Amino acid sequence: MTMNEAKILETVMILCFGAAWPASIIKSWRSRTAKGKSIFFLLIVLTGYCAGIAKVLVSEGTGGFLLLPYGLNTVMVAADTVIYFRNVSIDRGK
């Protein structure tokens, strides 16, 4: 397998993982509760995406295109994390 094929497969993997985040964000926003959501899971995933971005930045050669899917997923997980804290606040008020 060539390096470009490996990077294409990595991009597909990131895009597939990223496809689930919009649904999670919408569910978190509409439910207005943090129940069933794990902040530890969100932070682990967020850390993983940040590590992926760091890998792209320090790697030599092509692969800069991976910043887009890693960055997009990072933004979506960060948004879901912010909504989590909003929902915790709502839960405390109930």
N, C-alpha and C positions, 0 to 999 in steps of 0.2 A: 504494500500500500504506500502510495506517495504521501508526502507531507500535505499537499493540497487536498487529497482525498480525505485525510484524517481531519483537516480543518473544516471541510464541508460536512462531514459526519458530526463533528462537534457543534457546528452551527445548527444542523437539523435537530440535534438533541436539545440545544438551548431553546430553539423555537417551539419545540413540543412542550417543554416544561413551561415556557412562557404563555402558551395557549390557555393554561388553566388559571392564570392569575386574574384576568378580567372577571371571570365568574366568581372567584373568591372575593374580589373587591366589591362587586355588586351585592353579593350575599351579605358581606360584613356591613355594608352601608345600609341595606334595607332592614336587616335583622335588629339593628340598634342594640345589640348585646354582644358581650365578649365571650359568652358561654360557648364552649366547644372550640374555642380558638386558643392556640398555644403561642404565647409570646416567645418562648424558647425556640420553637420550630421556626417562627418567622425570623428570629435573629440568626439562627444557624444558616438558613437559606440565604439571608442577606449577606452574611459573612462569606459564604461560598461564592456568591456572585461577585463580591468585591475581590476575592482571591482570583477569580477568573479574569476580571478586568486587569488586575496587577500582572497576571501571567502574560496577557496580551501585550501590556506596556513594556515588559522587560524582555520579551522574546525577540529574537532576531528573525528577520525575514518577513514574508507576507503573513497576514493574519490580522491586520488592523480592522478588517471588515467584521471581526468578531466583537469589536467594541460596541457595535450597534445592538446586537441581540443581548449581550451581557448588560449593557447600559439600560436598555428598555426593561429587562426583567428586574434589574435593581430598582428602578423607579417604581415599578408596579408593586414589588414587595415592600418598599419603603412606604408607599401609599396605603397598603393594607395594614402596615404596622401603625401608622398614624391613626387610621380608622379604629384599630384595636384600642388604642388609648382613649379615643373619643367614646367608644362603646363601654369601656371600663368606667368612665366618668358617668355615663348614662345609667349603668347598672348600680352605681353607688347612690344615685339620686332616687332610685326606685324603692 
